[in-house]
Amino acid sequence: MQRYRSNAYRMFRDLEPGRQRSRRPAAPAPEIAALPALAPYERCKCGKCRECHDNEKWDRVFAKFEVKETEMRGLYGCALVDL
């Protein structure tokens, strides 16, 4: 039979009622702390560096795929207008 390190199965097995505890004490559970909020990423705006030129190129490429929202008037009118 293969031996495993302490894992979730062993901890689960040790919690069963009427079962002897393992010889080693269980490790304390790590405390979970909330992470601080991330600051929004800001691009370089100098216009001279390689990163700025690369960003401008990709902005032009993705501008072709931008979906322009068109206003659709009169297509979905209120049914109570005629009353």
N, C-alpha and C positions, 0 to 999 in steps of 0.2 A: 504494500500500500504506500502511496506517495505521501510524503509529509509536506504540509504547507506552512507558511508563516502565519502569524496571527492575521486573520482576515474577518470579513463580515460573517462568513459562515460559522466560524468558531465563536464569535461573539453571540450570534443567534442561538447556537447550540448551548452555550453557557447560560442563557436566559431561561431555558426550559425548566419547569418546576421539577424538583426531585433529582436534579442532576448535580453532580459535584462540580464545584467551580474549578477552573484550571489553576495550576500552581502559580502562574504569574498574575499579578494584579492587572486589571484592565487599565489601559492608558486613558488619561483624562481627555474628555472631548474638547476639541479646539473651540475657542470662542469665535463667533462670527460677528465681524464688525462691518458696518456699512462703509463703502468706499466713498471718498469725496467726489463731488460732481466734476466732470471734465470741463475744461474751458474749451469753447469752440475754436476750431482750427482757423487760423488766419493766414492767408497767402501773402507772399512777398509781393509788393506792389511797385518795385523800383523800375521795372520794364527793361532792365539792362542785363540781368543775369540769365543764365541758361534755364533755370526753373521758370522764370517769367515767360520766356519765349515758348517753352514747352506748354505751359498753361494756356497761352494765347492760341496756340495751334489746336489744342484739344477743345477749347471753347468754340472755335470756328467749326470744327468737325461736328460737335454735338449740337450746335445751333441749327444744323440742317434737320435734325430729328425733333426739334422742339414742336410741341403741339400747341397751336394757337387756339384759344377758346373763342368760338364765334357765338354771338348772341342770336338766339332763335326767337324772334318775336312773332306772336300770333299763331305759332304752331300748336301750343297747348293753352288754349284760352279757357276762361271760366265758363261753365255750362249755364250759369245763372245770368249771364249778360243779356240774353234775349228776353228775359221775363219782365 
